[in-house]
Amino acid sequence: MPPRSRLSLLRGPLGAAYASALIPGLGQLMRGQRRAALLAVSPLLLIALIVLLNAASVGLVSYAATFAAPGRLAQLTLLLLLMIPWRAAVVLHAARGAEVRGGERRGAVSLLLAVALLISAAPHAGAALITSRAGSTVDEVFSGFESASPGDSSGPTPTPPPLGDRFTVLLVGADAMGQRTSFNTDSMIIASWDRVGGWVSTISIPRDIVNVPMGNGDVWDPKINSLWPSAQRNKTLFPEGPAVALRKALGAMFGITIDATAVIVIPTFRQLINDIGGVDVHISRPIFDPSYRTGTFRGVTLPKGNWHLDGDCALAYARVRKAAGTDDFNRGGRQQELLVGIRNQLAASGNILSNGLALLTALGDGVRTDLDQALLPTLAEGAQAFDTSHVVSAQMRAGDGLLRYRRADEPSPYGSVVFFNAKRALLLGARLFPTPGTRPYGWPVAKGEPALGEESLPLPSPSADSSAAPKPTPVKTPLPAGPYQSLATCNANVPAPSYRPAPDPTSAPSEEPSGDPSAEPSAEPSASESLAPSP
């Protein structure tokens, strides 16, 4: 049949079939069948009405978050698949009366009708594939720490308590790049959301801290970043698993309760940054480290200024610790800065959660959390109302009155270690994570702020119960002042420097200012109180 003759078939019923393949009921409306058109489009209108009513009731972000609850994405996948027969029926109804006389003409009509059916089914089939994959990834991300990646745990992961006036999570970055199979927690950040006052408090935990209380009367003697892998190997000593052991230890250190743990491995962090289109950071001083070697990187250079970084450069910004002016302590502040930058980048698109769900399929192998999925709508609502002017951060470093290096006359089987003052750490916990509704203060003490332990801590108005926490009001947070230029590359492309063993620090450098001149000597637990490290 000539092409012109085939095109002529698209007039009349077949043309109506194609119209209904694109928009249900449009073909019926073209043929003057108004009642049939209304019936054809009514399921779509009903679904849209349900979505609008729910979004208006609880907010679009919170409503979207409910689909990450167990089984919800599977239900959505089934609904999308069930819509395919309905769409096919609408197309076939619009095509009724199409000319099929003659063998060649019948074949052309059948082919064109089959194409129309494929057009109508494709969006639903594609969406079902995406939601099915997203559902599988959500299950992986929220599977806790019983699977082999990123960490193997023992026993069931306990469900966190209901969301109260304060919610606190431990964010862990695991260095599992290349051939490294260890799971040392080289990056640890405690982030806490005060639902009453709207404050978010964060603190980075140096990985070399030793003698951390376990919350049960024991003490973890080795470096804190070794607790997770040791808990993995010693399931008898740590029946609740490594995530619970680590957050109980850090919670005891600051006198707080940590509700959940989230782990992200290094390659996934890089991919996340790339998938959201990069992140804005302000680099206060140039960074140059010729020893930085990751992938194709031969050294890293990050110039001073406002820069939009890709995943590789953001990862370097978070990890560098051997460049002049950088160390294990101040890179924690850079990591906290990147967390805020990631949130701002997601929020800039208008919907932090929709972007987050789109990333889940790429994050299944690199992110795990024991967070209760039922808390997601409330947490998503809080993220929408998040105001970066209400972020208070703390950065500990040796010589600040909280931490100190070991002295030259203090032998240690764990190499370069950092001791902490237990009494002052508890004071910092009360300062940074006060009663909900009370203003927190960061560390070190900024000009005009009260000294550690002398904060004014008025109690908030009592609430009937923790579930009565006020609903957060959406806040349009201004993004950091720009402009932010894209950094073409941060690969220095320089030869590796000659190897020089790093000196073992034994005391805080004399030029480091103390966070509080009235600092007391570190109160270390006795050997009799210590928990021996695992073999």
Secondary structure, 3 states (H helix, E strand, C coil): CCHHHHHHCCCCHHHHHHHHHHCCCHHHHHCCCHHHHHHHHHHHHHHHHHHHHHHHHHCHHHHHHHHHCCCHHHHHHHHHHHHHHHHHHHHHHHCCCCCCCCHHHHHHHHHHHHHHHHHHHHHHHHHHHHHHHHHHHHHHHCCCCCCCCCCCCCCCCCCCCCCCCEEEEEEEEECCCCCCCCCCEEEEEEEEEECCCCCEEEEECCCCECCEECCCCCEECCCHHHHHHHHHHCCCCCCCCHHHHHHHHHHHHHCCCCCEEEEEEHHHHHHHHHHCCCEEEEECCCEEECCCCCCCCCCEEECCEEEEECHHHHHHHHHCCCCCCCCCCHHHHHHHHHHHHHHHHHHHCCCHHHHHHHHHHHHCCCEEECCCHHHHHHHHHHHHCCCHHHEEEEECCECCCCEEECCCCCCCCCCCCEEECHHHHHHHHHHHCCCCCCCCCCECCCCCCCCCCCCCCCCCCCCCCHHHCCCCCCCCCCCCCCCCEECCCCECCCCCCCCCCCCCCCCCCCCCCCCCCCCCCCCCCCHHHCECCCC
